[in-house]
Amino acid sequence: MMVRSRLSRLASPPAPAFDVSGAGGILREYRRGESVFRQGDRTSDIFYVKRGGVQLSTQSTAGRQAKVGLLGPGDFFGEGCLTGQRARTGTATAVTPCVILRISRRKITKLLQQRVMADRFMAHLLSRLVRMEEDLAEYLSLGLKRGVL
């Protein structure tokens, strides 16, 4: 399943350091199970996983919870703030001890004006989209085999 196949990524060595010189990002450690942000929180920052793993989940208005992603070193999350999203649509929780860089929307926008940073961020977004599509296809396939969907 998605979580099992992604856990191996979390054990891998940390991604190369992300250069935020002049960006003023805030580095923080999170304990396993600690929330980075919760669904409904105001959006104002984007996050970058330097070490550890983060689970993204969401809860429907009917109260059903779904795990929508598992991220590891080198991954960004919380990108909704760049699209004008005002509130978080999901919750981000540390699944292992983590070191996470928090960068304000204003500062990440400035960083994205640099070609190298923009290329790296775009590659991340496309890679994550492909992973999500693969996970959805696997989920639908399992559901159809079990007669659930």
C-alpha positions, 0 to 999 in steps of 0.5 A: 500500500502507499504508506508501506511503499513510501516508508523506505524513502523516509529511512534514506539519507537526507536530501542535499541541503536546500540553500535558503541563504537570505530566505530567512526560513525557520528550522524546527524539529518535530517529534513523532506524532506532532502536528506541523499544521492542522486542517483549517489553519490559516495558510501563510507558509510553505514547508520543506522536509530536511529530515524525517517523514510527514503524513498528509491527511484530510477529513471530509465534512462527514468525518471520514479521514483519508491519508493523502500522502507521505513525504520525506527528505527533499519534499515541499508541502503546504503549497496551497498558500501560493495559490491564494488558499486561505485555510489548510485543506488537510493536516500534516503530521510528523511520522518520524522525528523531523527537521522541517524548514518553514518559509513564508509565502513572501520569501518563497515567492522571491526564491522562485524567481531564481531559475534553479529554485523554480526548476527544482520546485516544479520538478517536485510538484510534478513528481508528487502529482505522479505519485498521487496518481499512482496511489489513486490508481492502486487504491481504485484497483484494490477497491474494485478487486474487493468489490468495495467501489 
